[in-house]
């Protein structure tokens, strides 16, 4: 009996192994290993990166970002005019664009999509929840279909980042017929105009997109894009190493050196606009002194954190904005190289020669938070060396976000702006209009900065905006409302057979130019 | 021990199922309380840092989270009573089909782990009991102690390292290949997770089987069976195991619960699309309807498994009856 059992087991094992080796990657399908599967496929309801990485293949907005930069280029609108007062935007739609269900893209369809979110009494308002209405549509007075291919959007007050907002996924355009047909279940039935359309979605297993042969911009080279969720970093590393998947991200930083040596994979990296920082409560009796905040910046060894914890996957931050912002980036700001003596001197000058005690909030993990606990421990040790006793309080991410907005002494945060306008970094985090429950959690308030940032969001001419943001960065660096730590790099690992892949600053994985060998 | 009129097995089962109602009610109260009292707000987590205060408040209102807790609980319970578990907050999809789909994957994993646990555990237990104090006994009990002590996530990552990364025999993640699938493909993907999850249970079962078999094997009727010339294999299977099986079934029942719990870690390590990995994400997102629905389903499963174990005693031991 035991012999037959043995033989049966052996045969079954062989069959199982054989079934595995039979599954070789097809020549024209790319397999992408995501950190988690998409949450929903209804553009205005999406709030997470994994969903956008998939649905940006399916849907498009009136405007788009040029691949590899934040520059605004035509999307579904082939051109537009902005009235002199900055209040009226008139868009001309591309001709002969069809949704994946065959219905045509019209001005009425665009109006339908925006009105769904804006009009609480509208018939389709209850088909979802719309997280970004106030943020991105709050300033819209009305949307008008002038003729079948002309849309006019009127704003309540001039707002320069609006063209960038239109490239945000929450304002993407989808088939009104699909929404009417599926109602609330639109979350799993995406119908857009993009280069790929949804073929199948097996929750937790995979999302399969198929090439849209009728795509107005020309059909992509690959036939299928298959997205699989792989939660564990170690498992993603294994899957990309063995070739089970073609492209992935967020592998353990320790493994990057080995991957760079692997002849079968490419490690693609680029700077991003993300910033990782420690908010300092500027209303705290000790931290309200600028010299103390500067001292904390001198005390922290950012280079060591980047080298030893992040394994070189970041660059040092000197202000909120990274070089990715191009002309808006100001390199000539006050810098805080690692200098404990200078920190001690500043603390003495501020009247705290014996140091003091602070509570330091640290999340266990969290969106874009890199290695929060390890980084927090190093920062704590660095501060202790200059006499500042930071008591770490560790919280789970959900609880952390709540506590973060309740005026902590100092707390870690990271910011990965979803649109490419400097307003979305500077105004959102440092304007006094944005005190908690918005995200200026350290209550930073500076009259000149407030003025610059308010002017920045209403000045239409991009060239005139540049000096405003550059001056704001200089003041912010000098005032040190945060401990500026790092700008994380975007790191994508793909197999050699993936050709023509280009990184995009907003962490999107664009597949249109990609081909497979 | 005779069955009373109107009682018997069916009556007993029915009574046990009715008792499940207050149990599930208690569970619903507990999970609702714990989820809603935990700090963190699903609207704020969903919107993240980029939202305005108005956005968060508007989303809370859309989701009904601005109502008093008692009202929210009452509404939810009323819908549950009608078989409607609501819609997941971030997913926007109905909870029941979603949870059932994931539960199927968890059952496949748990089933695979049970096969590993029973086949390895019972065989090892019988072997060490029948060869007490030999090196086989010491080896398998040594392995059992190790197996019980190994954390699931460690075993999982080690198996991935050896069998996926070095030997490349098995995939490192998922339940099916990205392209093409079938039952064999699922088995191929199931192997490592099932081994991971089954190891600890196999070890626990081996120890229970050993002591249970040791107790029986010294009984007079076993000596008689041997004396009448029965082959050792037949003695063990027909006379020893059959009588040693009840404590083993008890442990097995407990192990099913353990497996469902351990599945959460295993599913996370192997990206298995089951209820566990979904629940982890749902808890992080404070997805109240999904967590509550999932916990209710798991609690109901526990009740049923316990009942089945109790009923199985009678199958294996005819002396046991129910009233």
Interface residues (C-beta under 8 A of the other chain):
Chain A: X1 X12 X15 X16 X17 X19 X20 X22 X23 X25 X26 X29 X31 X33 X36 X39 X40 X42 X45 X47 X48 X128 X129 X130 X131 X132 X133 X134 X135 X138 X184 X185 X187 X188 X202 X203 X204 X205 X206 X226 X228 X229 X230 X231 X232 X234 X235 X236 X238 X239 X241 X242 X244 X245 X367 X396 X397 X398 X399 X401 X402 X403 X413 X415 X417 X418 X424 X428 X437 X438 X439
Chain B: X38 X39 X40 X41 X44 X45 X46 X47 X48 X49 X50 X51 X52 X53 X54 X55 X56 X58 X59 X62 X63 X87 X89 X90 X91 X92 X93 X98 X101 X102 X105 X157 X160 X161 X164 X165 X168 X169 X170 X171 X172 X173 X174 X175 X176 X177 X178 X179 X180 X182 X184 X185 X187 X188 X191 X233 X268 X269 X270 X271 X273 X274 X277 X278 X281 X284 X285 X286
